[in-house]
């Protein structure tokens, strides 16, 4: 059985249908003081799969704690978490005394609750494998890059791909490689949460269609500055393709104001830019567990 929540219902039901599984949406009630009451099915099979993307994570993590503990009490023997977007992975090092390194803390929290964790393109920078952050029996990090390559092949003729910073190289190179598209990676200096400086790689962009590829779009500032630099080098079009479309505040409009033609994303996080479905990746990973 797949258990999900109403904020990720569409993707969960599509995944359940592909697996010929029942999908149940956990009922939530918020009391006036902010506490939540959750209601699960009264009996559960041995293997229960929780499907929920962990954007806006703080309340979701608490609800997973309550729901996973209750699922064990109701008879579930194996719990799998499918979290297409996995939160708190960026904070993997303390840069000043007393700074919390949340990656390991949240990773251990999830490993205590679930036997398996499946995610897509987690933001792993200083570690190579997901189980170094989430030490559970099966910690599976999938990638949407093959789906991105296929999508671009159907929509743009011979694009130039750009990664907006050094951390994006693993994704932009993987998207470019199957079709041998030209790609490059920008140099970024972050001045704050909302201020960055970008230097483009030495690639001729004149009259070319450029696609900026990244794993996460949050404030959109890095993508917006990179877009501006592309047009300064006479790019014909600039499109943005990301796995996780967080797009907080006015991030989408920020990109449009800089002249981005299309904003595309996977459905790992609900957003109007979703054009690539991830259920085929998740289905294969779940079947490989059994």
C-alpha positions in Angstrom: 0.0 0.0 0.0 1.1 3.6 -0.7 0.3 6.1 2.0 0.4 9.8 1.0 -0.8 13.2 1.9 -3.1 15.6 0.0 -0.2 17.9 -1.0 1.4 15.1 -3.1 -1.7 13.1 -4.0 -1.5 13.4 -7.8 2.0 12.0 -8.1 1.3 9.3 -5.4 -1.8 8.0 -7.2 0.1 7.9 -10.5 2.9 5.9 -8.9 0.4 3.5 -7.1 -1.5 2.9 -10.4 1.7 2.0 -12.2 2.5 -0.5 -9.4 -1.1 -1.8 -9.2 -1.1 -0.8 -5.5 -3.8 0.8 -3.4 -3.1 4.4 -2.5 -4.5 5.9 0.7 -4.4 9.6 1.6 -3.7 10.1 5.3 -6.4 12.4 6.8 -5.1 15.5 8.6 -6.9 17.7 11.0 -5.3 20.9 12.4 -6.4 22.0 15.9 -6.8 25.7 16.7 -3.5 25.6 18.6 -1.6 24.3 15.6 -1.3 20.6 16.6 -2.1 18.0 14.0 -4.2 14.9 14.2 -3.5 12.2 11.6 -5.7 9.2 10.7 -4.3 6.2 8.9 -6.1 3.1 7.6 -7.0 0.8 10.6 -5.0 -2.1 9.3 -2.0 -2.1 7.1 -0.1 -4.7 5.0 3.4 -5.8 5.9 5.1 -3.3 3.4 3.9 0.3 3.5 5.3 3.0 1.1 5.1 6.6 2.2 5.2 8.9 -0.7 5.7 12.6 0.0 8.1 15.2 -1.3 9.8 17.2 1.5 9.7 20.7 0.3 8.5 23.1 3.0 9.8 20.3 5.3 9.3 21.2 9.0 5.6 20.2 9.5 6.0 17.4 7.0 8.9 15.8 9.0 6.8 15.9 12.2 3.8 14.3 10.3 6.1 11.6 9.0 7.3 10.9 12.5 3.7 10.5 13.8 2.5 8.5 10.8 5.5 6.1 10.6 5.4 5.3 14.3 1.6 4.6 14.0 2.1 2.5 10.9 4.4 0.2 12.9 1.8 -0.1 15.6 -0.8 -1.0 13.0 1.2 -4.0 11.7 3.5 -2.7 9.1 6.8 -4.5 9.2 8.7 -2.7 6.4 8.4 1.1 5.8 9.7 2.7 2.7 9.9 6.5 2.2 9.7 7.8 -1.3 10.7 11.5 -1.0 11.4 12.8 -4.5 12.8 16.0 -2.9 14.9 15.3 0.2 15.2 18.3 2.5 18.1 19.5 4.6 20.8 17.9 2.5 22.6 21.2 1.7 23.8 21.8 5.2 26.6 19.2 5.3 29.3 21.2 7.1 29.7 23.7 9.9 31.3 26.9 8.6 31.3 28.6 11.9 31.3 27.4 15.6 28.0 26.2 16.8 26.4 25.9 13.3 24.1 23.0 13.1 25.0 20.4 10.4 21.4 19.3 9.6 22.2 16.8 6.9 23.3 14.0 9.3 20.7 14.9 11.9 17.8 14.7 9.5 19.3 11.7 7.7 19.5 9.7 11.0 16.0 10.9 11.9 14.7 9.3 8.7 16.8 6.2 9.0 15.3 5.6 12.5 11.8 5.7 11.0 12.2 3.9 7.6 13.8 0.8 6.3 14.3 2.3 2.8 14.6 5.9 1.6 14.3 6.6 -2.1 14.9 10.1 -3.5 15.8 11.9 -6.7 18.8 14.1 -7.3 19.6 14.8 -3.6 21.9 17.8 -3.1 25.0 15.9 -2.0 28.1 18.1 -2.3 30.8 16.8 0.0 29.7 13.1 0.2 29.3 10.7 -2.7 26.6 8.3 -1.5 23.2 8.9 0.0 23.7 6.2 2.8 26.5 8.4 4.1 23.8 10.9 5.0 20.8 8.6 5.5 22.2 5.3 7.1 19.2 3.1 6.4 19.1 -0.4 4.9 18.4 0.9 1.4 19.3 4.5 0.7 18.6 5.0 -3.0 19.5 8.2 -4.9 18.0 8.3 -8.4 18.6 10.8 -11.1 16.2 12.6 -13.4 19.0 13.5 -15.9 18.0 10.8 -18.4 14.4 12.1 -18.4 15.7 15.6 -18.9 17.8 14.6 -21.9 14.8 12.9 -23.5 12.7 16.0 -22.8 15.2 18.4 -24.3 15.7 16.2 -27.3 12.0 16.5 -28.1 11.9 20.3 -27.6 15.2 22.0 -28.6 17.5 21.4 -31.5 21.2 21.1 -30.4 21.1 23.3 -27.3 24.1 24.5 -25.3 23.7 23.5 -21.6 25.0 25.6 -18.7 25.4 24.7 -15.1 25.0 27.9 -12.9 27.8 26.8 -10.5 30.3 24.1 -9.7 27.8 22.0 -7.7 25.6 21.7 -10.8 28.3 20.1 -13.0 27.2 16.5 -12.0 23.7 17.2 -13.4 24.5 19.3 -16.5 27.2 16.9 -17.6 24.9 13.9 -17.3 22.1 15.6 -19.3 24.5 16.6 -22.0 26.5 13.4 -22.4 24.1 11.1 -24.2 23.6 13.5 -27.1 27.1 15.0 -26.9 25.7 18.5 -26.4 28.1 21.3 -25.6 28.0 22.2 -22.0 29.9 24.4 -19.5 29.8 25.4 -15.9 29.7 28.9 -14.5 31.8 30.2 -11.7 29.7 31.6 -8.8 30.6 33.8 -5.9 27.8 34.0 -3.3 27.5 37.4 -1.6 24.4 36.4 0.4 21.1 34.5 0.1 19.9 37.0 -2.5 23.1 38.2 -4.1 25.6 36.3 -6.4 28.2 37.1 -9.0 28.5 34.8 -12.0 31.2 34.3 -14.6 30.2 32.3 -17.7 32.5 29.7 -19.2 34.3 30.5 -22.5 31.7 29.2 -24.9 30.3 31.1 -27.9 26.6 31.7 -27.2 25.8 34.0 -30.1 22.5 33.1 -31.6 22.4 29.8 -29.7 19.6 28.3 -27.6 20.9 27.9 -24.0 19.4 25.7 -21.3 20.5 26.3 -17.8 20.3 23.0 -15.9 20.3 22.6 -12.1 19.0 20.3 -9.4 17.2 23.0 -7.3 15.7 26.4 -8.0 14.9 28.2 -4.8 15.3 32.0 -4.8 16.1 31.9 -8.5 18.8 34.5 -8.1 21.7 32.4 -9.4 19.6 31.3 -12.4 18.5 34.9 -13.1 22.1 36.3 -13.0 23.3 33.5 -15.3 20.5 34.3 -17.7 21.4 38.0 -17.8 25.0 37.0 -18.6 23.9 34.7 -21.4 22.0 37.5 -23.1 25.0 39.8 -22.7 26.9 37.2 -24.8 24.1 37.4 -27.4 22.3 34.1 -26.7 19.2 33.7 -28.8 17.0 32.0 -26.1 17.5 31.0 -22.5 15.4 28.2 -20.9 15.7 26.8 -17.4 15.4 23.1 -16.5 15.5 21.9 -12.9 14.7 18.8 -11.0 13.2 20.5 -7.9 11.1 23.6 -8.5 11.0 25.2 -5.1 10.7 28.8 -6.5 10.2 30.7 -3.3 8.6 34.2 -3.2 8.9 35.9 -6.6 11.6 33.6 -8.0 9.6 32.6 -11.1 8.9 36.3 -12.0 12.6 37.1 -11.4 13.5 34.7 -14.2 10.9 35.9 -16.5 12.0 39.5 -16.0 15.5 38.5 -17.1 14.0 37.1 -20.3 13.9 33.3 -19.6 11.7 31.8 -22.3 10.6 28.5 -20.7 10.8 27.3 -17.1 10.7 23.5 -17.0 10.9 21.1 -14.1 10.1 17.5 -13.0 7.1 16.8 -10.8 9.3 16.0 -7.8 8.0 19.2 -6.2 4.5 20.5 -7.2 4.8 23.6 -9.4 3.2 25.0 -12.5 6.4 24.4 -14.4 6.2 20.6 -14.0 6.6 18.9 -17.4 8.5 15.7 -16.6 6.9 12.9 -14.6 9.2 11.0 -12.3 7.0 8.0 -11.5 8.9 5.7 -14.0 12.1 6.1 -12.0 10.4 5.6 -8.7 8.5 2.5 -9.9 11.6 0.8 -11.0 13.4 1.5 -7.7 10.4 0.2 -5.7 10.2 -3.0 -7.7 13.9 -3.6 -7.2 13.3 -3.5 -3.4 11.1 -6.6 -3.6 
